[in-house]
Amino acid sequence: MFNGGEIQNAQELISNIAFEEAQEDRLLQNMLPTKDNLLRRRALSMDQAHCVSGCTENHNA
């Protein structure tokens, strides 16, 4: 029915597609403006990250 080469090629194709989709998902997740992502990109300071709601002073949750 199928030879070993065809099965291996199909497995590699499926693996590559799954890997590419995982990379795209990770990229989209890292673009979301969560506190963790903003801290990682240095768009927030640690003081701002602990702020709960539009702080002018530091409020801890």
C-alpha positions as CSV (number, residue, x, y, z in Angstrom):
1,M,0.0,0.0,0.0
2,F,2.5,2.6,1.2
3,N,6.3,2.3,1.1
4,G,8.5,3.4,4.0
5,G,9.6,6.6,2.1
6,E,6.1,7.8,1.6
7,I,5.2,7.3,5.2
8,Q,8.3,9.1,6.4
9,N,7.7,12.0,4.0
10,A,4.1,12.3,5.3
11,Q,5.3,12.3,8.9
12,E,7.9,15.0,8.2
13,L,5.3,17.2,6.4
14,I,2.9,16.8,9.4
15,S,5.6,17.6,11.8
16,N,6.7,20.7,9.9
17,I,3.1,22.0,9.7
18,A,2.6,21.5,13.4
19,F,5.9,23.3,14.2
20,E,5.0,26.3,12.0
21,E,1.6,26.6,13.5
22,A,3.0,26.5,17.1
23,Q,5.5,29.3,16.1
24,E,2.7,31.5,14.8
25,D,0.6,30.9,17.9
26,R,3.6,31.8,20.1
27,L,4.2,35.0,18.1
28,L,0.6,36.1,18.4
29,Q,0.6,35.4,22.2
30,N,3.8,37.4,22.7
31,M,2.2,40.4,20.8
32,L,-0.7,40.6,23.3
33,P,-0.2,43.6,25.7
34,T,-0.2,41.5,28.9
35,K,1.8,42.8,31.9
36,D,4.3,39.9,31.4
37,N,4.8,40.7,27.7
38,L,5.1,44.5,28.4
39,L,7.6,43.9,31.1
40,R,9.6,41.6,28.8
41,R,9.7,44.3,26.1
42,R,10.5,46.9,28.8
43,A,7.4,48.9,28.0
44,L,6.5,48.8,31.7
45,S,8.6,49.3,34.8
46,M,8.3,47.0,37.8
47,D,6.4,49.7,39.7
48,Q,3.9,50.0,36.9
49,A,3.5,46.3,36.7
50,H,2.3,46.1,40.3
51,C,-0.3,48.8,39.7
52,V,-3.8,47.5,39.6
53,S,-5.9,50.3,38.0
54,G,-4.4,53.4,36.5
55,C,-2.2,54.2,39.5
56,T,-0.7,57.5,40.4
57,E,0.8,55.8,43.4
58,N,1.8,52.2,43.8
59,H,-1.2,49.9,44.8
60,N,-0.5,46.2,45.3
61,A,-3.1,43.6,44.4
